Structures are given as C-alpha cells and as structure tokens.
Amino acid sequence: METMALVVVDLQNDFCAGPPERLRQVAVNSARAVALARERGVEVVFVRFVGDAEHQGASWRRRDRVLGKRPKCLEGSWGAEFRQVAPQVGEAVFTKQACFDAFLGSGFERHLVRGGVGRLVFAGLYADVCVDSTARTAFQKGFHITVLTDCTTALHLEDADVLRFMTAVYGAHTATHDHPDRWAPPAAQEDTCSAPESRTASA
C-alpha cells in the first residue's frame, strides 16, 4: 500500500530573505505541518539547496553573471541552514547542488520508492521554482501531488496563478497545514490502482 510523505523544500535562511511577513508565516506553518506529520506517523523528508560555484553549470553561472546574482546557501554557511524546522534523527535529508528539482539530487527518488511512498505533500520554497520543479517531475513519475497552500509562496509569479497551474497540469490537490486529514483528497477522488510498474528508483 502506498504511503504519504511530507516534503519540506529549501526552507533555508537565504531563501527566507524576501517579503518578511509572508515568508515568516510560511516558515511557521511549515514547522507546524512537520509537527503534525510526525504526530500522525507521516514521514517527513527534507530537501536543501547548496549553490556553491563549483556545483554550478555554465548556464547557471552565465545567468548569475548577467543578472548580478550571488550564489545562495553556500555549504556550511548560516544561509544554508534550515529556517524554523530541523530534521530529527532518522529523518532523510537530500541535498540539491545548484539545481531546482529534488529528483536531480542523489538518492531522493530511490528513498521514496523503497518506502512505498505514493503521495508527496509539499511545503517550502518557492512555489514557482523548486517546489514546482520537483512536483512536475514527481507527477511524471507517477506520484500524486498535494501542495499546502499556506506553507509555500511564489517568488516571481502570483501564488494563485502557480497553484492554479499545478492543479490544472499535475492534478495537484491543495490543502492547508492545519487539516492533515485533508492532505489527500477523499478516496472516491483517488486513483486506487497500485503504483505504475514504470516507477523505478534511479540514482
């Protein structure tokens, strides 16, 4: 039987430096979602970003040079540390090296497949960047998607537009952190078939 996992994406100090009140609330709500998931026995998986220059591809470096961007979440820095949340002993943490999509990091997909996870519940930053990139790949690999609307926010677009897009394109279910019993839609709306055979763990 497939299980659910709460995926906390890039809730790190450098990414929480934008509009303070909205980001503060996202961090607080995400921490509450983590606590509720643990209480209910839902696995919590943490994803973190490191942007050190040695991890960047040529296109990434060019973009930063053209737009005047500085690397964020340097390994070992305060900016790379989690904000408001902290993994407990035994909880999985996956690192993305200068990329948006958690599936491009080592071990993320393999961990989910081995654990029989079929639904990913997303919290963290940003809805239109790393959350969307990971959700997009997850959908194509056969995972069901839930986005906690009060645990994320967009960087470049309007929140409502991003959520509408994910709902329309990925069939994403939306919920809020404070009702974990609603993180998955009613059974009547779910595809109760087993995971597709094509979903296999990759490196």
NORURNOR-V471706 format. One record per helix or strand of 2 or more residues. SS is the DSSP state (A for helix, B for strand). FROM is the first residue (numbers start at 1). LEN is the number of residues. If there is no record, write none. Layout:
SS | FROM | LEN
SS | FROM | LEN
This chain:
B | 3 | 7
A | 13 | 4
A | 20 | 20
B | 43 | 8
A | 53 | 3
A | 58 | 10
A | 78 | 3
B | 93 | 5
A | 102 | 3
A | 108 | 7
B | 117 | 9
A | 130 | 11
B | 144 | 10
A | 159 | 12
B | 173 | 3
A | 180 | 3
A | 187 | 3
